Amino acid sequence: MPNPIPVTENDPPMVQVRELRVTFSGGRKPVQAVSGVSLTVQRGEVVALIGESGSGKSVTLRTLLRLHPERRTRMEGEVRVAGRNLLAMGGRELADFRGKVASMIFQEPLLALDPVYPVGAQIVESIRRHEPGVSKQQAHARALALFERVRIPSPERRLQAYPHEMSGGMRQRAMIALALACNPQLLLADEPTTALDATVQIQILLLLRELQRDLGLSVIFVTHDIGAAVEVADRIAVMYAGRIVEEGTARELIRSPRHPYTIALLKSRAHGALARGTRLETIGGSPPDLSALPPGCSFADRCALAVDACRASQPQPVEFEPGHRARCIRTAEASATAPTLLAA
């Protein structure tokens, strides 16, 4: 089993992203899926990226493993993971980096796991790929220990199972075991509970948080469910149209949201609507075209508080508390709507 990752005061942050821009070509117009994202993740910290579909969460996450097609993707800015310059890595170094330094848990493990090999064989292969000195028997013992750690019932038998022979929740646990096989320092989770039913979602979230604490992992967790983010994360970054529009501790973001989009996400929670006995609130309009972003705030056309100045130029982040900042010039007016929401 992996041991807790030792951390010293001189260690750099696990993730340092500065002014990241990711542009995809190949269509009629280039699409700027990520527009100047800056993000720092400390060692042993859990950060959630939240927002609607198309906000740039998964693109940002996959950039940390350079999973985008190289020929059609332009990545600009600075991306450092465990102190290493990710954008400057060559093919061999990148292959060693994936799995050993950073691993990913995908949304649908049935698509991520190879359907023609038993799951246990895939974990054994991954271990021996990164650690050539480990025997097949030793790798098998580690795979079994991982299955036991993620609480897969009858682990010895399940190691011989093919992905399609497992339930959705069991496949996700197997995917987590595979991600942990090479003792990574950073775990990237791309909406790992979306395809699961509510009961299993909670089990997987609790398991991820437990593993993170026990192993001292840094985790970036992508979700569109702000309730899940609050349960799992230390800090939350809210993304919209390829930018981080608000960032802060989970507690501060829920107690005192400052950006109209964050507040709109909170109001659209089904749990809050049920608690109030009211109809579910929705966010009107649609996200902007990422191939033709407006010069000002990308949320302005959907924001009831927007004024002409919002549309004229891109607002700069404003800091309210240490680490809590929002990219909006109408934060005072926006926060005035939050007490009604939070009281519910």
C-alpha positions in Angstrom: 0.0 0.0 0.0 1.2 3.6 -0.6 2.6 5.4 2.4 1.7 8.9 3.4 3.7 11.4 1.3 6.3 13.3 3.5 6.1 17.1 3.2 8.7 19.6 4.3 8.5 23.4 4.6 10.9 23.8 1.6 8.7 21.9 -0.8 7.1 24.0 -3.6 3.3 23.9 -4.0 2.1 20.8 -5.6 0.5 22.7 -8.5 1.3 26.2 -9.7 -0.6 27.4 -12.8 -0.1 30.9 -14.0 -2.0 32.6 -16.8 -2.9 29.3 -18.5 -4.5 29.6 -21.9 -5.7 26.5 -23.8 -6.9 27.0 -27.4 -8.2 24.2 -29.6 -8.0 24.5 -33.4 -9.5 22.3 -36.1 -13.0 23.8 -36.4 -14.1 26.9 -38.2 -12.6 29.1 -35.5 -10.1 28.5 -32.7 -11.8 27.9 -29.4 -10.2 29.4 -26.3 -11.4 26.8 -23.7 -9.2 28.3 -20.9 -8.5 32.0 -20.7 -5.8 33.1 -18.2 -6.4 30.6 -15.4 -4.1 31.0 -12.3 -4.3 28.4 -9.6 -2.1 27.1 -6.7 -2.7 23.8 -4.9 -0.6 23.2 -1.8 0.6 19.8 -0.8 -2.1 17.8 1.0 -4.8 20.2 -0.1 -8.1 19.4 -1.9 -9.3 22.0 -4.4 -12.6 21.7 -6.3 -13.2 23.2 -9.7 -16.9 23.9 -10.1 -19.1 25.4 -12.8 -21.5 24.5 -15.6 -20.6 22.2 -18.5 -18.2 24.0 -20.9 -16.8 26.2 -18.2 -13.2 24.9 -18.7 -13.0 22.6 -15.6 -12.0 19.4 -17.3 -9.8 21.1 -19.9 -7.8 22.7 -17.0 -7.6 19.4 -15.2 -6.5 17.4 -18.3 -3.8 20.0 -19.0 -2.1 19.0 -15.8 -1.5 15.6 -17.5 -1.1 17.0 -21.0 -3.9 14.8 -22.3 -5.1 17.1 -25.1 -4.2 16.2 -28.7 -0.9 18.0 -29.3 -1.4 19.0 -32.9 -4.7 20.8 -32.3 -4.0 22.3 -28.9 -2.0 25.4 -28.0 -1.1 25.7 -24.4 0.4 29.0 -23.1 1.4 30.2 -19.6 3.2 28.3 -16.9 2.2 24.9 -15.4 4.4 23.4 -12.7 3.5 20.2 -10.9 5.7 19.1 -7.9 8.1 21.8 -9.1 8.5 20.4 -12.6 7.7 22.4 -15.8 4.9 20.3 -17.4 4.7 22.2 -20.7 8.5 21.7 -21.3 8.4 17.9 -20.8 9.4 15.5 -23.6 7.6 12.3 -24.4 9.6 9.9 -22.2 9.6 12.3 -19.2 5.9 12.9 -19.6 5.1 9.2 -19.7 7.0 8.7 -16.5 5.3 11.7 -14.9 1.8 10.3 -15.6 0.9 7.8 -12.9 4.0 8.3 -10.8 3.7 12.0 -10.0 0.1 12.6 -11.0 -2.8 10.3 -11.8 -6.4 10.8 -12.9 -9.7 9.3 -12.0 -12.0 9.6 -15.0 -15.8 10.2 -15.0 -16.6 6.9 -16.7 -14.2 4.1 -15.8 -15.8 1.7 -18.3 -14.3 3.9 -21.0 -11.0 4.4 -19.2 -10.3 0.7 -18.3 -9.3 -1.7 -21.1 -12.2 -4.0 -21.7 -10.1 -6.9 -22.9 -8.0 -7.4 -19.8 -8.9 -8.2 -16.2 -8.7 -5.1 -14.0 -6.1 -6.7 -11.8 -3.8 -7.3 -14.8 -4.1 -3.6 -15.7 -3.0 -2.6 -12.2 -0.1 -5.0 -12.2 1.0 -3.7 -15.6 0.9 -0.1 -14.5 3.0 -0.9 -11.4 5.6 -2.8 -13.3 5.7 -0.1 -16.1 6.8 2.5 -13.6 8.8 0.2 -11.3 10.6 -2.4 -13.5 12.3 -4.0 -10.5 9.0 -5.1 -9.0 8.1 -8.8 -9.8 4.7 -9.9 -11.1 4.0 -11.5 -7.7 4.9 -8.3 -5.8 2.7 -6.2 -8.1 -0.2 -8.6 -7.7 0.1 -8.4 -3.9 0.1 -4.6 -4.1 -3.0 -4.7 -6.4 -4.8 -6.9 -3.9 -3.9 -4.5 -1.1 -5.2 -1.6 -3.1 -8.5 -3.4 -3.8 -8.8 -4.1 -0.1 -8.0 -0.4 0.7 -10.8 0.9 -1.6 -13.2 -1.7 -0.1 -13.9 -3.9 -3.1 -15.7 -7.0 -1.8 -14.0 -10.4 -2.5 -10.9 -8.5 -3.7 -8.9 -11.6 -4.9 -11.8 -12.7 -7.1 -12.5 -9.2 -8.4 -8.9 -8.8 -9.5 -9.7 -11.4 -12.2 -12.9 -9.6 -13.3 -13.2 -7.7 -16.5 -14.6 -4.1 -16.3 -18.0 -5.0 -17.7 -18.4 -7.6 -15.0 -18.3 -5.0 -12.2 -21.0 -2.6 -11.1 -20.6 1.2 -11.7 -19.5 1.8 -8.1 -17.1 -1.1 -8.1 -15.6 0.0 -11.4 -15.0 3.5 -9.9 -13.3 2.0 -6.9 -11.1 -0.1 -9.2 -10.3 3.1 -11.1 -9.2 4.7 -7.9 -7.0 1.7 -7.1 -5.4 2.0 -10.5 -4.8 5.7 -10.0 -3.1 5.0 -6.7 -1.0 2.1 -8.0 2.2 4.0 -8.5 2.0 6.2 -5.4 1.3 9.5 -7.1 1.6 12.8 -5.2 -1.3 14.5 -7.1 -4.7 12.9 -7.8 -7.0 14.5 -10.4 -10.6 13.5 -10.2 -12.8 14.4 -13.2 -16.4 14.3 -12.1 -15.8 10.8 -10.6 -19.4 10.4 -9.2 -21.6 11.8 -12.0 -22.5 8.4 -13.5 -23.3 6.9 -10.1 -26.5 6.8 -8.1 -26.8 9.1 -5.1 -26.0 6.5 -2.4 -22.8 5.3 -4.2 -21.8 8.9 -5.0 -21.6 9.6 -1.2 -19.6 6.5 -0.6 -17.1 7.3 -3.3 -16.7 10.9 -2.1 -16.1 9.8 1.5 -13.6 7.2 0.2 -11.7 9.8 -1.8 -11.5 12.2 1.2 -10.3 9.3 3.5 -7.6 8.3 1.1 -6.5 11.8 0.6 -6.1 12.3 4.4 -4.4 8.9 5.0 -1.9 9.3 2.1 -1.3 13.0 2.2 -2.3 13.5 -1.4 -3.0 16.7 -3.2 -6.3 16.5 -5.0 -8.1 18.6 -7.7 -11.7 17.6 -7.9 -13.9 18.6 -10.9 -17.6 18.7 -10.4 -20.7 20.7 -11.4 -22.3 19.9 -7.9 -21.4 22.6 -5.5 -22.8 20.4 -2.6 -20.2 17.7 -3.4 -17.5 20.3 -3.6 -18.3 21.6 -0.1 -18.2 18.0 1.3 -14.8 17.2 -0.2 -12.8 20.3 -0.8 -10.7 22.6 1.4 -10.9 25.3 -1.3 -13.2 25.9 -4.2 -12.5 27.7 -7.5 -15.6 28.7 -9.5 -15.1 28.6 -13.3 -17.1 30.3 -16.0 -16.3 30.6 -19.7 -12.7 29.5 -19.2 -11.9 31.8 -16.3 -11.9 31.5 -12.5 -14.5 34.0 -11.4 -14.3 33.3 -7.7 -12.0 31.4 -5.4 -11.8 30.8 -1.6 -12.1 28.3 1.2 -15.2 26.1 0.9 -16.6 27.6 4.2 -16.0 31.2 3.0 -17.5 30.6 -0.4 -20.7 29.2 1.0 -21.0 31.7 3.9 -20.1 34.8 1.8 -20.2 34.3 -2.0 -19.3 37.5 -3.9 -19.7 36.7 -7.6 -23.2 36.7 -9.1 -22.4 33.4 -10.9 -21.4 31.7 -7.6 -24.7 32.9 -6.0 -26.7 31.7 -9.0 -25.1 28.2 -8.7 -26.0 28.1 -5.0 -29.6 29.2 -5.8 -29.9 26.5 -8.4 -29.2 23.6 -5.9 -32.1 21.2 -5.8 -31.5 20.7 -2.0 -32.0 24.4 -1.3 -35.2 24.5 -3.4 -36.6 21.4 -1.6 -35.8 22.9 1.8 -37.6 26.1 1.0 -40.5 24.3 -0.6 -40.1 26.4 -3.8 -39.4 25.7 -7.4 -35.8 25.2 -8.5 -34.2 28.4 -9.7 -32.3 28.3 -13.0 -29.6 30.5 -14.6 -31.2 32.2 -17.6 -29.4 32.4 -21.0 -26.5 30.4 -22.2 -22.7 30.6 -21.8 -20.8 32.7 -24.4 -19.3 31.3 -27.6 -15.7 30.4 -26.6 -14.5 31.2 -30.1 -15.6 34.8 -29.7 -15.4 35.8 -26.1 -16.7 39.3 -25.3 -14.2 42.0 -24.2 -15.9 42.4 -20.8 -17.3 40.0 -18.2 -18.4 36.8 -19.8 -21.3 36.5 -17.4 -22.7 39.9 -18.1 -25.4 38.9 -20.5 -26.8 36.5 -17.9 -26.4 38.7 -14.9 -29.2 40.8 -13.6 -26.7 43.2 -11.9 -24.6 43.9 -15.0 -24.0 47.5 -16.0 -22.3 49.0 -19.0 -18.9 48.9 -17.3 -19.2 45.1 -16.9 -19.3 44.7 -20.7 -16.6 47.3 -21.5 -13.5 45.4 -20.0 -12.6 42.3 -18.2 -12.9 42.8 -14.4 -9.8 42.2 -12.3 -9.9 39.9 -9.2 -10.8 41.7 -6.0 -9.6 40.1 -2.7 -11.9 40.3 0.3 -10.2 37.9 2.8 -6.8 36.2 2.4 -7.3 33.8 -0.5 -10.9 34.8 -1.2 -11.2 36.8 -4.4 -13.8 37.4 -7.1 -13.5 38.8 -10.6 -16.5 41.2 -10.5 -17.1 45.0 -10.1 -20.5 44.4 -8.6 -19.6 42.3 -5.6 -21.3 44.6 -3.0 -24.6 44.4 -4.9 -24.2 40.6 -5.5 -23.3 39.8 -1.8 -26.5 41.6 -0.7 -28.5 38.8 -2.2 -26.6 36.0 -0.4 -28.1 36.3 3.2 -31.6 35.4 1.9 -30.1 32.4 0.1 -28.0 31.2 3.0 -30.8 31.6 5.5 -32.7 29.0 3.6 
